[in-house]
Amino acid sequence: MDSSNDEALDIIITNVVATFRVRCHLNLRTIALEGNNVIYKPDCGKVLMKLRKPKITASIWSSGKIICTGATSEDDAKLGARRLARVLQKLGFRVRFSAFKVVNVLAVCSMPFSIALIDFTVNNRPIASYEPELHPAATYRIKHIKATVQVFSTGSITVTGPNVQTVATAVEQVYPLLFECRKPLRK
């Protein structure tokens, strides 16, 4: 980062996706009939259940695998998953909470400057791609930490990674590259 401009960037986590298992077979019809805030999708073989606090949506399969989306932190994802397991337990299933894992974290961050996307892509050619006819953002993939950064010309970036720490590392790694491709201020 530039030493003369020590400005902290706010990384806002917008979605955390987590999976877990309940180690028992679930009767989706029973969940659909007796549960609250439930949408039964028999064509997909799953039930969608929504919790209000923390605000998450869970996809529940009869095998006992559950995917939770919509949390805004890893702690909220775990709390929501445990609360969901408790709801299923109260419906009469022999639930044992196991194999919890955060699978994906989506975050947004706004740079204090605009970015020249073509310059950014040319400077970082093998790992950055920009197809303006397909998508308005340049895609920058960081293989060793498994993160993807979508860079928009306004300076807004979207980061996807396997956990919160990876997302923060990706922003720290891409900031100097973006800083050297910033657009000059118009007068």
Rosetta blueprint (number, residue, H / E / L):
1 M L
2 D L
3 S L
4 S L
5 N L
6 D L
7 E L
8 A L
9 L L
10 D L
11 I E
12 I E
13 I E
14 T E
15 N E
16 V E
17 V E
18 A E
19 T E
20 F E
21 R E
22 V L
23 R L
24 C L
25 H L
26 L L
27 N L
28 L H
29 R H
30 T H
31 I H
32 A H
33 L H
34 E H
35 G L
36 N L
37 N L
38 V E
39 I E
40 Y E
41 K E
42 P L
43 D L
44 C L
45 G L
46 K E
47 V E
48 L E
49 M E
50 K E
51 L E
52 R L
53 K L
54 P L
55 K L
56 I E
57 T E
58 A E
59 S E
60 I E
61 W E
62 S L
63 S L
64 G L
65 K E
66 I E
67 I E
68 C E
69 T E
70 G E
71 A E
72 T L
73 S L
74 E H
75 D H
76 D H
77 A H
78 K H
79 L H
80 G H
81 A H
82 R H
83 R H
84 L H
85 A H
86 R H
87 V H
88 L H
89 Q H
90 K H
91 L L
92 G L
93 F L
94 R L
95 V L
96 R L
97 F L
98 S E
99 A E
100 F E
101 K E
102 V E
103 V E
104 N E
105 V E
106 L E
107 A E
108 V E
109 C E
110 S E
111 M L
112 P L
113 F L
114 S L
115 I E
116 A L
117 L H
118 I H
119 D H
120 F H
121 T H
122 V H
123 N H
124 N L
125 R L
126 P L
127 I L
128 A E
129 S E
130 Y E
131 E L
132 P L
133 E L
134 L L
135 H L
136 P L
137 A L
138 A E
139 T E
140 Y E
141 R E
142 I E
143 K H
144 H H
145 I H
146 K L
147 A E
148 T E
149 V E
150 Q E
151 V E
152 F L
153 S L
154 T L
155 G L
156 S E
157 I E
158 T E
159 V E
160 T E
161 G E
162 P L
163 N L
164 V H
165 Q H
166 T H
167 V H
168 A H
169 T H
170 A H
171 V H
172 E H
173 Q H
174 V H
175 Y H
176 P H
177 L H
178 L H
179 F H
180 E L
181 C L
182 R E
183 K L
184 P L
185 L L
186 R L
187 K L
